[in-house]
Amino acid sequence: MSAINFPRSALIWLMLAIASVYLPLQMHLPLWTGLVFVSVIAWRWMMHLGHWPYPNTVVKVVVVVFAIAAVVISAKGRFHLESATTFILVSSLLKVLEIKNQRDGYIVVFISMFLLAVSFLFEQGLFTAIYSVLAIWLLLAALVGLHQSEQLQNNFKRAGKISVQVLLLSLPIMLVLFLLFPRLGPLWSLNLQSGKAKTGLSENMSPGDIAELSNSDELVFRVKFEGEPPAPDQWYWRGLVLDFYDEINGKANWSMSGILNQVDWYPNSWLPDDGEGVFNYRIIQEASNKKWLFGLRGIAAMESGIGMTEDDRIVSNKKLLQRKEYAVRSVPKLAIAKQGLRPFMRQQNLQLPRGSVNPKTRSLAQQILLNFDSDVERMKHALSYYPDNDFSYTLKPEVMEGNDIDDFLFEKRSGFCAHYSSSFVFLMRSMNIPARVVAGYQGGELNPDSGHITVRQYDAHAWVEVWLEDQGWVSVDPTAQVAPERISLGLREALGGSDEFLSNNNFSLIKMSHLPWLNDLRFQLDQLNYYWHKTVLNFNKDKQGSLLKDWFGSGFLKKSLYALAAIFCSLFFFIALVVLWRKPNRTESDLVKTLRLFDKKISAVVEPRRENEGLADYSLRLQQCYPEYADSIRRLFDQLQYHYFSGVNSGANKKSREKNAEKTAEKNERLLAKNLMQLARRLGKS
């Protein structure tokens, strides 16, 4: 195989295929790989034009050493998904520089196919799938181009046409395999230890953590309610309850104490009955590498593998290494822990560091405590402190100094949800009122066409739960006292279109939603992605089992495998019958017919030309039988060989010949046929 020269016409297809595979990967790899890509493509094209030579051994060694060093340095010595992908990509690009034969082309095509599969580890959306079909078409066209004969190498369109036919023929096979073949966990469900941490909430909250998420429009989850959803200002998607306060480098830090580690797993967990004030919905949550799930207040687990905790959260028994769809039921107005708190829980939700931390805030709390008689009044007065003292909402506040809560409440008076929730819980605890921070997401975007709600990272939010006598845990959002539009309209409206929203993401379509036509297009794309995630990406083993059970009944797995085998056997025999019984489209020329007639006329003396016998051998045999006509036989059969094998009579060249050349070829055929018949008559008489 290596002896076969690389078809030069296949180079264009190969270059296009490599570019199609490289482009989606570039978004996840170091920027310097772009320079390698451009340099390799330019160098290889100049080699194709004959302007630059192939790299010699010294150049190859230097380039490979620098490439390996760049990969190691950019990966900081760690092995993860990005570093491995970068190494394979750079290796395949450098291989392009030394393509000399057909075997080298195969290697580049197959590595590119592998890299195309790797791109699904980063993104599995609908448009990624559509784009991958384009890339597969280009790779198949390059593969076809590598197999084209010399006469077809200049027919650039033919390779593309054949690859389209191959894709169309494989489509029904793909659908059958998708529906019937036993489902295996996707490769992207494995923990590949990517070098880039998952964006999203963490188990600790310090001022600045949630504000950083405002720069990300990454999808977190999608929600679809059965019936009408609650009002948008009630869309508080709780994920974490942070009840432990500490200071790290003089800054407030909230985390989960782990005091409530017990989980009641479905179906042994609490489950409210359907009725007024109860909401049923389904969530499709993106991979987070965490166990916590999201839902509204008063949440209940509805599926196996999901449990609920005492602090009103649901969790999965496994980390979410892939997208997960699950059912949820919530009672947002449910009174939680109304009967009272156990001593250790009460103590945990009153915990504050000892010493003179944030003394001004403690003094303010004592004033409120002495001036009001009930915890409800004290809580309301603490909430009114923010709007009464001209606080403002921003994602880029000044850096808090020293006692950061004191600095926020009495000096800077500008911040975001983490500042407000942290300071309010500190105030409540300083008044001996149990309180805790709840972290999750608030709001979301309702798609008017499909009715689902999309929640993104910039919807990250923190609010407060306060325990009150005879009421239990009550949700309070101090941020709403300063920026009510943040709760009712969302972060984008709360910031009034300032550059703080998605400040590091200028190309997001969400920032251009003020254009009606573009916003409508964005909603339609979001709807398509929602259905793609729901029907295709979430077609797991359970959904396949349910579908096959409806089709085949009990014993569906065995029956589906039999059906799969029957389909493939039927397809195989059908193709075999078509190949065996289809009449080949052979349009014989007058010359071929005359040659067969020539064999028939002399068959009484000479054995007709055998199927595997060439014209030269046949000519020698005729010359031995008719030595008196040896010169005539040799000259005529030499002309026949020249006519057949000079390329004048090839079908590929017929299309590209000019009309005058075609007329000349037809004239030559008629003349050769005439001479052949004259020779047959002379031989027949002798």
Residue pairs with C-beta under 8 A, 6 or more apart in sequence:
1 101
1 102
1 103
1 106
2 101
2 102
2 103
3 101
4 101
4 102
4 103
5 100
5 101
5 102
6 99
6 100
6 101
6 102
6 104
6 105
6 146
7 102
7 105
7 145
7 146
7 148
7 153
8 48
8 153
9 145
9 148
9 153
9 154
9 155
9 156
10 105
10 142
10 145
10 146
10 148
10 153
10 159
11 44
11 48
11 99
12 156
13 138
13 141
13 142
13 144
13 145
13 156
13 159
13 160
14 96
14 99
14 105
14 108
14 109
14 142
14 145
15 41
15 44
15 45
16 138
16 141
16 142
17 109
17 112
17 135
17 138
17 139
17 141
17 142
18 41
18 92
18 93
18 96
18 108
18 112
19 37
19 41
20 131
20 134
20 135
20 138
20 139
21 112
21 115
21 116
21 119
21 135
21 139
22 37
22 89
22 93
22 115
24 119
24 122
24 123
24 128
24 131
25 85
25 89
25 115
25 118
25 119
25 122
26 33
26 34
26 37
27 122
28 82
28 85
28 122
28 196
29 82
29 85
29 86
29 89
30 70
30 74
30 82
30 86
32 70
32 74
33 86
33 89
33 90
36 67
36 90
36 93
36 94
37 93
40 93
40 94
40 96
40 97
41 96
43 52
43 97
44 96
44 97
44 99
46 52
47 53
47 54
47 97
54 97
54 98
54 100
55 63
55 97
55 98
60 94
60 97
60 98
63 94
63 97
64 94
67 90
67 91
67 94
68 87
70 90
71 83
71 86
71 87
71 90
74 83
74 86
75 82
75 83
75 86
75 195
78 195
80 192
80 193
80 194
80 195
81 121
81 122
81 192
81 193
81 194
81 195
82 194
82 195
82 196
83 195
85 115
85 118
88 111
88 114
88 115
88 118
89 115
91 111
92 108
92 111
92 112
92 115
95 104
95 107
95 108
95 111
96 108
98 104
99 105
99 108
102 146
105 142
105 146
106 143
106 146
109 139
109 142
109 143
109 146
112 139
113 136
113 139
116 132
116 135
116 136
116 139
117 187
119 128
119 132
120 128
120 132
120 186
120 187
120 188
121 187
121 188
121 192
124 186
124 188
124 323
124 537
125 529
125 532
125 533
126 528
126 529
126 532
127 525
127 529
129 532
129 536
133 167
136 167
137 160
137 163
137 164
137 167
138 163
140 162
140 163
140 166
140 167
141 159
141 160
141 162
141 163
142 159
143 163
144 158
144 159
144 162
144 163
145 153
145 159
148 155
148 158
148 159
151 647
151 650
151 652
151 653
152 158
152 652
154 656
155 652
173 571
176 564
176 567
177 564
178 539
179 544
179 547
180 548
180 560
180 561
180 563
180 564
180 567
181 564
182 541
182 544
182 557
182 561
183 539
183 540
183 541
183 544
185 322
186 322
188 287
188 321
188 322
189 287
189 321
189 322
190 321
191 289
191 319
191 321
198 287
198 288
198 289
198 290
199 213
199 216
199 218
199 457
200 213
200 218
200 220
200 288
200 290
200 457
200 460
201 210
201 213
201 239
201 240
201 439
201 440
201 460
202 209
203 240
203 255
203 256
204 242
204 253
204 254
204 255
205 242
205 253
205 254
205 255
205 418
205 422
205 437
205 439
205 462
206 248
206 251
206 252
206 253
206 254
206 418
207 251
207 252
207 400
207 404
207 408
207 415
207 418
207 419
207 422
208 418
209 418
210 416
210 417
210 418
210 439
210 460
210 461
210 462
211 395
211 396
211 416
211 418
213 457
213 458
213 460
214 395
214 458
214 460
214 491
214 500
214 501
214 502
214 503
215 458
215 502
215 503
215 504
215 505
216 456
216 457
216 458
216 502
216 505
217 456
217 457
217 458
217 502
217 505
217 508
217 510
218 286
218 456
218 457
219 286
219 454
219 455
219 456
220 285
220 286
220 294
220 441
220 455
220 456
220 457
220 459
221 237
221 283
221 284
221 285
221 286
221 294
221 455
222 283
222 284
222 452
222 453
222 454
222 455
222 530
222 533
223 229
223 237
223 281
223 282
223 283
223 444
223 452
223 453
223 455
224 281
224 282
224 450
224 451
224 452
224 453
225 279
225 280
225 281
225 451
225 453
226 279
226 280
226 281
227 279
227 280
229 235
229 279
229 281
229 446
229 453
230 279
230 296
230 332
232 443
232 444
232 446
232 488
232 489
233 487
233 488
234 296
234 332
235 296
235 442
235 443
235 444
235 453
236 296
236 297
236 438
236 440
236 442
236 461
236 463
236 475
236 477
237 294
237 295
237 296
237 440
237 441
237 442
237 444
237 455
238 294
238 295
238 296
238 297
238 299
238 312
238 313
238 438
238 439
238 440
239 292
239 293
239 294
239 313
239 439
239 440
239 441
240 256
240 292
240 313
240 438
240 439
240 440
241 256
241 311
241 312
241 313
241 436
241 437
241 438
241 439
241 465
242 254
242 255
242 256
242 436
242 437
242 438
242 439
243 254
243 256
243 257
243 259
243 311
243 348
243 349
243 351
243 436
243 437
244 254
244 255
244 256
244 257
244 348
244 351
245 252
245 253
245 254
245 351
245 352
245 353
245 425
245 426
245 429
246 253
246 254
246 255
246 353
247 253
247 353
247 357
250 402
250 403
250 404
251 400
251 404
252 404
252 405
252 422
252 426
254 422
254 425
254 437
257 348
257 351
259 344
259 345
259 348
260 309
260 310
260 311
260 345
261 309
262 309
262 310
263 307
263 308
263 309
263 315
264 270
264 301
264 307
264 308
264 309
265 301
265 304
265 305
265 306
265 307
265 317
266 301
266 302
266 303
266 304
266 305
266 306
266 307
267 304
269 300
269 301
269 307
269 308
270 300
270 308
271 300
271 301
271 302
271 329
272 278
272 298
272 300
272 329
272 331
272 334
274 280
277 331
277 332
277 333
278 329
278 330
278 331
279 296
279 329
279 330
279 331
279 332
280 327
280 328
280 329
281 327
281 328
281 329
281 330
282 325
282 326
282 327
282 328
283 293
283 294
283 295
283 325
283 326
283 328
284 323
284 324
284 325
284 530
284 533
284 534
284 538
285 293
285 294
285 320
285 323
285 324
285 325
285 326
286 320
286 323
287 320
287 321
287 322
287 323
287 324
288 319
288 320
289 319
289 320
289 321
290 319
290 320
291 315
291 316
291 317
291 318
291 319
291 320
292 313
292 314
292 315
292 316
293 306
293 313
293 314
293 315
293 316
293 320
293 324
293 326
293 328
294 440
294 441
294 455
295 314
295 328
295 330
296 328
296 330
296 332
297 312
297 330
297 331
297 332
297 334
297 336
297 475
298 312
298 330
298 331
298 332
298 333
298 334
298 336
299 308
299 312
299 313
299 314
299 328
299 329
299 330
300 308
300 314
300 328
300 329
300 330
300 331
301 307
301 308
301 314
302 326
302 327
302 328
302 329
303 326
303 327
305 316
305 317
305 318
306 314
306 315
306 316
306 317
306 326
307 314
307 315
307 317
308 314
308 315
309 315
311 436
312 336
312 473
314 328
316 324
316 326
323 533
323 537
323 538
325 534
325 538
335 471
335 472
336 472
336 473
337 467
337 472
337 473
338 470
338 471
338 472
339 472
341 349
341 434
341 467
345 434
346 434
346 467
349 429
349 434
349 435
349 436
349 467
350 429
350 432
350 433
350 434
351 429
352 426
352 429
352 430
357 403
358 403
358 404
358 405
358 406
358 426
359 403
359 406
360 403
360 406
360 409
360 410
361 403
361 405
361 406
361 409
361 423
361 426
361 427
361 430
362 430
364 385
364 409
364 427
365 382
365 427
365 428
365 430
365 431
366 430
366 431
368 378
368 381
368 382
368 427
368 431
369 378
369 431
369 432
371 381
372 378
372 381
375 431
375 433
375 466
375 468
375 469
376 468
378 431
378 433
379 428
379 433
379 466
379 468
379 476
382 424
382 427
382 428
382 431
383 424
383 476
383 478
383 481
384 481
385 409
385 427
386 420
386 478
386 481
386 482
387 481
387 482
389 413
390 413
391 413
391 414
391 415
391 420
391 481
391 482
392 413
392 414
392 482
393 414
393 415
393 416
393 479
393 482
393 483
393 486
393 494
393 495
394 414
394 415
394 416
394 500
395 416
395 495
395 500
395 501
396 500
397 408
397 412
397 414
397 415
397 416
397 419
398 412
398 414
400 407
400 408
400 412
400 419
401 407
401 411
405 422
405 423
405 426
408 415
408 419
408 423
409 423
416 479
417 461
417 462
417 463
417 479
417 486
418 462
420 462
420 478
420 479
420 481
420 482
421 437
421 438
421 462
421 463
421 464
421 477
421 478
421 479
422 437
422 462
423 478
424 435
424 464
424 476
424 478
425 435
425 436
425 437
425 464
428 434
428 435
428 464
428 466
429 435
433 466
433 467
433 468
434 466
434 467
435 464
435 465
435 466
435 467
436 464
436 465
437 462
437 463
437 464
438 462
438 463
438 464
438 465
438 475
439 460
439 461
439 462
440 460
440 461
440 462
441 455
441 459
441 460
441 461
442 459
442 461
442 463
442 477
442 486
442 487
443 455
443 459
443 461
443 487
443 490
443 491
444 453
444 454
444 455
444 456
444 459
444 490
445 453
445 454
445 455
445 456
445 490
446 452
446 453
447 453
447 454
447 523
447 526
447 527
447 530
448 523
449 523
449 524
449 527
450 527
450 530
450 531
452 527
452 530
454 526
454 530
456 510
458 491
458 492
458 501
458 502
459 490
459 491
461 479
463 475
463 476
463 477
463 478
463 479
464 475
464 476
464 477
464 478
465 473
465 474
465 475
465 476
466 473
466 474
466 476
467 473
467 474
468 474
477 487
479 486
479 487
480 486
480 487
483 494
485 493
485 494
486 493
486 494
491 501
492 501
492 510
492 513
495 501
497 514
501 511
502 508
502 510
502 511
505 511
509 518
509 521
509 522
510 522
512 518
512 519
513 519
513 522
545 556
545 557
548 556
548 557
548 559
548 560
549 556
551 560
552 559
552 560
552 563
553 559
589 649
589 669
590 669
590 670
590 673
591 640
591 643
591 669
591 672
591 673
591 676
594 672
594 673
594 676
594 677
595 609
595 640
595 676
597 677
597 680
598 676
598 677
598 679
598 680
599 608
599 609
600 608
601 680
601 681
601 683
601 684
602 622
602 680
602 683
602 684
605 625
605 683
606 621
606 622
606 625
609 618
615 637
615 640
615 641
615 644
616 637
616 641
618 637
619 633
619 634
619 637
619 638
622 633
622 637
622 683
623 629
623 630
623 633
623 634
626 633
626 683
626 686
628 686
629 679
629 682
629 683
629 686
632 679
632 682
633 679
636 672
636 675
636 676
636 679
639 672
639 675
640 672
640 676
643 649
643 668
643 669
643 672
647 653
648 665
648 668
649 665
649 669
654 662
657 665
